[in-house]
Amino acid sequence: MAKFTFNMPDVGEGVAEAEVVEWHVKVGDRVEEDQHLVDVMTDKATIDIESPVAGIVTQLAGEAGDVIAIGAMLLVIETEGEDAAEAEEAEAAAQHIEDDMSDADGAETTEPVRPEPVEGPSFLSEEKSGASTSSARTELEASSVQTDHGTKFLASPAVRQRARDLGIDLAQVQPAEDGRVRHGDLDAFLAYNAGSGFGAAGKARADETIKVIGLRKRIAQNMAASKRHIPHFTYVEECDVTDLEELRAQLNAARGDRPKLTMLPMLVTAICKMVPAFPMINARYDDEAGVVTRYGSVHLGMAAQTGSGLMVPVIRDAQAKNLWQLAREIGRLAEAARSGKASSEELSGSTLTITSLGPLGGVATTPVINRPEVAIIGPNRIVERPMFVSDGMGGERIAKRKLMNISISCDHRVVDGHDAASFVQGMKRLIETPALLLVD
């Protein structure tokens, strides 16, 4: 029997430490070789750590949220028999690697590029989450629940939780179809029993204490740094997107096997066409060195809400792509972000960011800048309203139009208010005359 000390492995060039996100084992567990032990997060990515040996876990280095240096003890595994011999070999090999690293020529590790999240969900949050999610949802919806009266009903976990919060016995709820209780059935029950005490918002839930770790911790740190260091200002302008939406519908009708166009590729095109006239918008500010770098290429970050939190995949050289190429790249990056397969290169290096609340977007937003960038653009929800428009004969008429506000937040140390307003006014001209988006 032997004890194998498994140290935090070198998880990437320039990485000096990693944060424990989630343990998948506990003290006393039996683990097998190559078994998933723990998820750790670096400034570049979240990484799965697997066991090099089989045995019993006797010690863990810390809990979720703790930061462990590369080469420091991660956990201890007690091995026996052939496993013990293998463990000794593995530990000797690990020590040899550590010695080689310590004997290196003293090369200093550089701070890795950090994919800083930005505020708010995005266009990408509207995408479907794939076959695995659909499969899991179907399985959950097919699960049954036994009521206080012993009767079993089909209901999703969300419906069951809502019924518990409202104090409703599902045996009292009549399903509308196929024996499955849905939210609509609960709504109908509440409406029918409005005078019976079921109209209340629900029972008080227990207080929760949630440790801020992993990606949520990164978001908190980056947002705090952005607001602490950057003097923000926000400018908002209303745009008539009626003609743009009509053009989008026409292009989609003739798209063939090309990806369906959303509003995002068209807005990205408008942004890229305006950047050459306003280079101060597509820039990054190193406030410690006192240097602003204006970029010739537009590497556009997209704020994307995923199951793991907010991520910012980057469209490289967005200015060089047409609408269809942008649509395809946006779809690819969206899937990579949702599945957790986006590489560190795909999540870093943006020079400007676009963020949106999608269908949840309000009248206007004040997005937080993705530091060290100097601007972030936030399209808002499209609404229909009556407007005065030209009747073509020198007069005016009232017509129903589709309107959308565009917000831009800028770093006032680098971007003047006049420049920000002029940039958005230029976007407005392109959006309201969408044929200009298709010409060079």
SVG drawing of the C-alpha trace seen along z (x, -y; Angstrom):
<svg xmlns="http://www.w3.org/2000/svg" viewBox="-63 -68 82 74">
<polyline fill="none" stroke="black" stroke-width="0.4" points="0.0,0.0 1.3,-3.4 0.2,-7.0 0.3,-8.8 0.4,-12.6 -1.2,-14.0 0.0,-17.5 -1.7,-20.1 -0.5,-19.4 0.8,-22.0 -2.5,-22.9 -1.1,-25.4 1.7,-27.6 2.0,-30.7 -0.5,-29.4 0.7,-29.6 -2.4,-28.6 -5.9,-27.2 -9.2,-27.6 -11.1,-24.5 -14.6,-24.7 -16.1,-21.4 -14.9,-18.2 -16.3,-14.9 -14.8,-12.8 -14.7,-13.0 -12.5,-11.6 -13.1,-7.8 -14.1,-7.4 -12.6,-4.6 -11.3,-6.0 -10.1,-4.3 -7.3,-5.3 -8.4,-8.0 -11.5,-8.8 -12.7,-12.4 -11.5,-13.9 -12.1,-17.7 -12.8,-20.6 -10.4,-23.5 -10.5,-26.9 -7.5,-29.0 -7.5,-32.4 -7.8,-30.6 -10.2,-27.7 -12.0,-25.2 -10.1,-21.9 -11.0,-18.3 -8.4,-16.6 -8.3,-12.8 -6.7,-10.4 -3.3,-8.9 -3.8,-5.9 -6.5,-3.8 -7.0,-3.8 -8.9,-5.4 -9.0,-9.2 -7.6,-10.2 -7.1,-13.9 -8.3,-16.9 -6.4,-20.1 -9.3,-22.4 -12.9,-23.1 -14.6,-24.8 -13.4,-28.3 -9.9,-27.7 -6.9,-28.5 -4.1,-26.0 -0.6,-26.7 0.7,-24.5 2.8,-21.8 1.1,-22.0 -0.7,-19.1 -4.2,-18.6 -5.2,-15.3 -3.7,-12.1 -4.7,-8.6 -3.9,-5.5 -2.9,-2.6 -2.0,1.0 -0.5,3.9 0.2,3.2 -1.6,-0.1 1.0,-1.1 3.9,-0.3 2.3,-2.3 1.6,-5.1 5.3,-5.2 6.3,-5.3 3.8,-8.1 4.9,-10.1 8.6,-9.7 7.8,-10.9 5.8,-13.9 8.8,-14.8 11.1,-14.5 8.9,-16.9 8.8,-19.4 12.6,-19.2 13.0,-19.9 10.6,-22.9 12.6,-24.3 15.9,-23.8 14.6,-25.8 16.4,-29.0 14.2,-31.2 11.9,-32.2 9.2,-34.4 5.6,-33.4 3.5,-36.1 0.0,-37.0 -2.3,-35.1 -4.9,-36.9 -8.1,-36.8 -11.4,-36.3 -13.2,-39.0 -17.0,-38.5 -19.4,-41.4 -22.7,-42.4 -26.0,-40.9 -27.1,-37.9 -26.9,-38.0 -28.4,-36.9 -26.8,-33.6 -28.9,-32.8 -31.9,-32.4 -30.4,-29.4 -31.6,-25.9 -29.3,-23.9 -28.9,-20.8 -30.0,-17.2 -28.6,-16.3 -30.7,-19.0 -33.8,-18.1 -33.3,-14.5 -32.8,-15.4 -35.9,-17.7 -38.0,-14.9 -36.9,-12.5 -37.6,-15.1 -41.0,-15.9 -41.9,-12.2 -41.1,-11.7 -44.0,-11.2 -44.8,-12.6 -46.9,-11.0 -49.3,-13.4 -50.6,-13.5 -53.5,-11.3 -51.3,-8.6 -52.2,-9.4 -49.4,-9.7 -49.2,-12.5 -46.7,-13.4 -45.1,-16.7 -41.8,-18.4 -39.5,-19.3 -40.3,-23.0 -44.0,-22.4 -43.5,-20.2 -41.4,-22.9 -43.9,-25.6 -46.7,-23.5 -44.8,-23.0 -44.1,-26.8 -47.8,-27.5 -48.9,-24.8 -50.9,-23.0 -51.5,-19.3 -51.2,-18.1 -54.0,-15.6 -56.4,-18.6 -55.2,-19.8 -56.9,-18.6 -54.4,-18.1 -55.6,-19.7 -54.2,-16.8 -52.4,-13.5 -52.4,-13.3 -49.4,-15.7 -49.7,-18.7 -48.2,-21.8 -47.8,-25.4 -51.0,-26.3 -52.9,-23.8 -51.5,-25.4 -52.6,-28.8 -56.1,-27.6 -56.3,-26.1 -55.1,-29.3 -57.6,-31.4 -60.5,-29.0 -59.5,-29.1 -58.6,-32.8 -60.8,-33.2 -59.4,-30.2 -56.0,-31.6 -54.2,-30.2 -53.8,-33.6 -50.9,-34.5 -47.4,-34.8 -46.2,-31.7 -44.7,-30.6 -41.5,-32.2 -38.4,-30.2 -35.5,-29.4 -32.5,-31.7 -29.6,-30.5 -25.8,-31.2 -24.0,-30.6 -20.3,-30.7 -19.1,-32.8 -16.7,-30.6 -15.5,-29.7 -16.9,-31.7 -19.3,-33.7 -16.3,-34.8 -14.4,-35.8 -17.4,-37.8 -17.7,-39.5 -14.0,-40.4 -14.0,-41.7 -17.2,-43.7 -15.9,-45.3 -12.6,-46.2 -14.3,-47.7 -16.6,-49.9 -13.8,-50.8 -11.3,-51.9 -13.4,-53.1 -15.4,-56.3 -18.4,-55.0 -20.9,-57.1 -23.8,-55.7 -25.5,-57.1 -28.8,-55.8 -30.4,-56.3 -33.6,-55.0 -33.4,-53.3 -36.2,-52.4 -35.4,-48.8 -38.6,-48.1 -36.7,-48.0 -33.8,-46.1 -36.2,-43.4 -37.8,-43.3 -34.4,-42.8 -33.5,-40.1 -36.7,-38.2 -36.0,-38.5 -32.4,-37.2 -33.6,-34.3 -36.2,-33.4 -33.5,-32.9 -30.7,-31.5 -30.7,-27.9 -28.4,-25.8 -26.8,-28.9 -27.4,-29.6 -30.5,-31.6 -29.7,-35.3 -30.6,-36.8 -30.3,-40.5 -26.8,-40.1 -24.8,-39.6 -26.5,-42.8 -25.6,-44.8 -22.1,-43.5 -21.7,-44.6 -23.0,-48.1 -20.4,-48.3 -17.6,-47.2 -18.4,-49.7 -18.4,-52.5 -15.1,-51.6 -12.7,-53.0 -14.2,-56.5 -14.1,-56.1 -11.0,-54.1 -11.1,-55.2 -14.1,-52.9 -12.2,-49.7 -9.4,-50.0 -7.9,-48.8 -6.5,-51.0 -3.6,-49.9 -4.1,-52.4 -0.9,-51.3 1.3,-52.0 -0.8,-55.0 -1.1,-53.5 -4.2,-53.2 -4.0,-50.7 -6.4,-51.3 -6.9,-48.1 -7.1,-47.8 -9.1,-44.6 -12.4,-44.2 -12.2,-41.2 -15.8,-41.4 -16.7,-39.8 -20.3,-38.5 -21.7,-38.3 -23.1,-34.8 -25.2,-33.4 -24.3,-29.7 -25.2,-27.1 -21.8,-27.8 -22.2,-31.6 -21.5,-34.5 -18.8,-34.0 -17.5,-36.2 -16.5,-34.2 -14.8,-36.4 -15.5,-36.8 -12.0,-37.2 -11.6,-39.7 -15.4,-40.4 -14.8,-43.3 -13.6,-40.7 -16.7,-38.5 -20.0,-38.9 -23.4,-38.4 -23.6,-34.6 -20.0,-34.1 -20.8,-36.0 -24.0,-34.0 -22.0,-30.7 -19.3,-31.9 -21.7,-33.2 -23.5,-29.8 -20.2,-27.9 -19.0,-30.1 -22.4,-29.9 -22.4,-26.1 -18.7,-26.0 -19.6,-28.4 -22.8,-26.5 -21.0,-23.1 -18.0,-24.3 -15.7,-23.5 -14.6,-27.0 -10.8,-27.4 -9.0,-30.1 -8.2,-31.7 -11.9,-31.8 -12.6,-33.5 -9.9,-36.2 -8.5,-39.0 -11.6,-41.0 -11.2,-44.6 -14.9,-45.6 -17.9,-43.8 -21.6,-43.6 -24.2,-42.5 -27.9,-42.2 -30.8,-40.9 -32.4,-39.5 -36.2,-39.3 -35.9,-40.4 -34.2,-43.6 -35.8,-46.7 -36.2,-50.2 -32.5,-50.9 -29.5,-49.4 -26.3,-50.7 -23.8,-47.8 -20.5,-47.6 -17.4,-47.7 -15.3,-44.6 -12.0,-45.9 -9.5,-46.7 -11.7,-47.6 -13.1,-51.1 -16.6,-50.6 -19.5,-48.1 -22.6,-48.2 -26.0,-47.0 -28.9,-46.6 -32.3,-46.5 -35.7,-45.0 -37.5,-45.6 -41.0,-47.1 -43.7,-48.2 -45.1,-51.7 -47.0,-54.2 -44.9,-56.9 -45.2,-59.8 -43.7,-58.8 -43.6,-60.5 -46.6,-59.8 -44.5,-60.3 -46.4,-63.4 -44.8,-66.0 -47.0,-65.1 -47.0,-62.7 -49.0,-59.7 -49.1,-57.5 -47.7,-54.0 -46.7,-51.1 -42.9,-50.8 -40.4,-48.5 -38.1,-50.5 -35.0,-49.5 -32.8,-51.5 -29.0,-51.1 -27.0,-51.8 -23.2,-52.3 -21.1,-52.6 -17.7,-54.2 -14.6,-54.9 -14.6,-58.7 -10.8,-58.7 -10.5,-57.6 -13.8,-58.3 -15.4,-61.7 -19.2,-61.9 -19.3,-63.5 -17.5,-60.6 -19.7,-58.0 -22.9,-59.8 -21.5,-60.2 -20.6,-56.5 -24.1,-55.5 -25.7,-58.0 -23.6,-56.4 -24.9,-53.0 -28.4,-54.4 -28.0,-55.6 -26.8,-52.2 -29.6,-50.4 -32.3,-52.6 -30.9,-52.3 -30.0,-48.6 -29.0,-48.4 -25.8,-50.2 -24.9,-47.2 -24.5,-45.1 -22.2,-47.5 -18.5,-48.1"/>
</svg>
